[in-house]
Amino acid sequence: MFDNFILYEVKTEGFIFREGFQLPSNYPAIQSIQFVQENGSMMTMIRLNIEPGISEADALVFGEHAIRHILAVIAWETNKLVGAPRKTAHFINGSGEGSVALRGNVTVRSSDNIIQNIQAKICRNDTLSTAHLLYRDALYIENHIGQFFSLYSILSLLKGSQFKVDQFILSLEPEVEICLGTNGRRDETIYTYLRNQLGHMQINTDIYAVDRKILLLIDNLERYVKLVIEEQYPIEHE
């Protein structure tokens, strides 16, 4: 058992495994990483085992850097909600705080391919772009309206304008619904229309209709965002 560690708990909807496992680490100051899940829940316990000789202040900084990367990898591979990490304990150089128990395992699991891809990217400490981190942050939003708005913002940032977003979506979805824009000056795809209904809400905006449309389209939008990120920022290996 490692003497120095930081323990996090986080909700991971798409990352479910039957047995806990440990990975070697390529993160600075971290020797290895342990993953355990509690029976019957999507809560993952992630324990970062810290190298000896690292100060408590430095260990906590390195730990925050590593857990952000780890959760971005999980979100990227699963396309599911990954919540905000909660540090439940740390113990560095003889001092610390919190509860240190690693609880049991679940009885279902994600596909072997998802688990292996996550393990490989974490072990290599693959370089992730800001776009990958923004994608993880978008999937962290549990409200689908907020998630839709955030995903569209990433797509607009990467493409450069709403017009180019619409061109891209039309290339993938030629039969997409076309609407008269909120400003009444040009046609736009339903994705851009919904984004602008949220971003430029008016007194007569039917928020319930917007909500229903978003529920039907958000999976497509998530897929389009990921396609653009993969094209513009292929993941590099350390």
N, C-alpha and C positions, 0 to 999 in steps of 0.2 A: 504494500500500500504506500502511495506517495504521501509525504508529510505536508507538502505545500500544494494547495489547490484552491480553485474558485468553482463554486457550484451554481449553475443557473437552472431555472425552470421556465419552459416556454411551451405554448400551445402550437402544435404542428399538425394541421388537419390531414395533410397528404403524406406524412412520413410516419409510418406505423410498422414496427418490427416486433418479431416474436421474442427474440432473445437480445439482451444487452450486448454491446460490443465495445471494443477499445481500438483506437486508431493511433498510429504514430503521428507525430505532429511536425509540420514544417513551419509553424508559426514561431516568431521570436519569443524566447523565454518559456515556451510551453513544451513539455516533454511528450505528453500524450493526451488523448481526449477520450472520455468514456461517455457512452450513451445508454440510458436506461429509461424505460417507460413504466408507468404505474398500470396495474391491471384495470382494464375497462375504461381508460381515458386516453385522450390525445395529448396529454401533458408529457413532454420529454424532459428528462433531467440530463444536463450536459455538464460534465465535470472536466475542467481544465487542470491538468496536473502540471504544476509550475516547477521549472528547473531550480535546483538549490542555488543560493547566493543572490537571488533576485530580491530586491527590497519590496516591501508591501505596496508602496506607492507605484513603483514601476510595474509590479505584477498586475495590479488592478487596471492600469492603462493598457498593458499588453492583452489582458483578458478581454477588455471592451473591444479592442481591435479585432481579436480572433472571433469573438462570438458574433460580431456584426457580419464578418465574412462567412462564417459557418451558416448563419441563418439566411443570408443572401443565396448561398448555394442550394439550401433546402428549398427555398421558395422558387428558385429558377427551375429545379428539376421536377418539382411536384405541381407547380402552377396552383397551389392552394394556399390558404391563409397560414401565415407564420406570425404568431403574435409577438408582442414586446417581451424581451427576456427579463426575468426577475431574478436578481442575484439573491439566492437564499442563504448562502454561507460562503465564507472564505477563511482560510487558515494559512498564514504565511509567517515563517520564521518564529513559530511558537506563539503567535497571537492571532486572534480572529474573532468571528462572530457568526451567529446563525445556526440553522439546523443542517446537519451533514448527512442525513440518511438518504441513501439511494434506494428508491422503492422498486417493486417487482415489475413484471413484464406483461404485455398485452397478449391476447390470444389470436389476433389477426395480424396481417402484415401487408405492407406495400409490396409492389412487384420487386423481384430480385434486381431487375434492371435499374429501377429508381434508386434502390438502396446502394447498389454497386457504383452508380454514377456519383451519388452524393459522397460516398466514402472516398472515391478516387480524387474528386475535386478538392475535398478537405485535406487529404493526405498530401497532395501536391501544392496546396495553397495557391490554386490557380488565380491568376490576376483577373479581377472583375472591374469593369468600368463603372463610372458613375451611373450610367444607364442601368446596369444590372442592379445597383443598389437602390435606384429609384423604383425599379420594378418590384423589388422586395418590399419597399415601403408602401407601394400601392396595394400589394396583396395583404399587407398588415391591416388595412382598413376593413373593418368587418361590415360596415354599411355599404351596400352595393351602389348607392348613388355616389357616395364619396369615392368609392373605388373606381367607378366609371369615369368620373371627372379627372381623377389622378392619372388613370391609364391614358385617357385622351390627351392630357397635357404632355405626357411623355412622348406620345406619337407626334404631336404638333411640334414639340421641341426638336425631335430627331428629323422630321421632314421639313421643317422650316416655316410652314404656313398651313392654315386650314385648307386652302385650295389644293396644296400638294398632298395633304392627308386624304382629301376626297379622291384625288387622282389615284392614289395608291389603293384605297379601298375598292374603287371601281375596277381596278385591274385584277383584284382577287374575287370580287363579288359583283359581277356585271349587272345583276338583276336587283341590286340593292335599292331600297326605297329612296326616292328623291323628293325633297321638300323645298318649298319656298323659304328662303332664309328668314331668320328672325327680323333682320333689318329690311326685308322685302325687296332687296336689290339683286339677289342671285340665288340660283338653285344650289342646294347642298345635300349631301347624303344624310340619311337619318341619324348617323353617328354624330356628325357635326351639328345638325339641327338640335339634337338632344343636349349636346354639350353647351350650345348657346342658349338653350332654354334654361339651363341651370345657371350659366354664367351671366346672363342678362335677363333675369326673371322679371316678368311684368305682372301687373295685377290680375290679368286674365290667364296667366299660365296655369294649365291643368296639371298640377304636380302629380296627381294620381295616374294620369295617362303617361306622363314621362316616366314615372316609376315602373309601370308595367312594361313599357318598351325597353327600358334599360335591362330589366330582368331577362328579356328575350335575347338581347344583343351583347351582353357583357362578356360572355365566353368567347364570342368572335373577336371582340375588341382586344381581349387579353392575348389571343393568338396572334393578331396582327402586330401588336406591340412587340411580342417576343420575336416574330420574324424579322422585324426591322433591327432590333438589337443584335440578333444573331448575324445579320448581314453587315452591319456597320461596326460592331465590336465583338468579333469572334474571341472566345475565351482563350487566353494565352496561359501556357504552363510555365511555372517558375523553373 
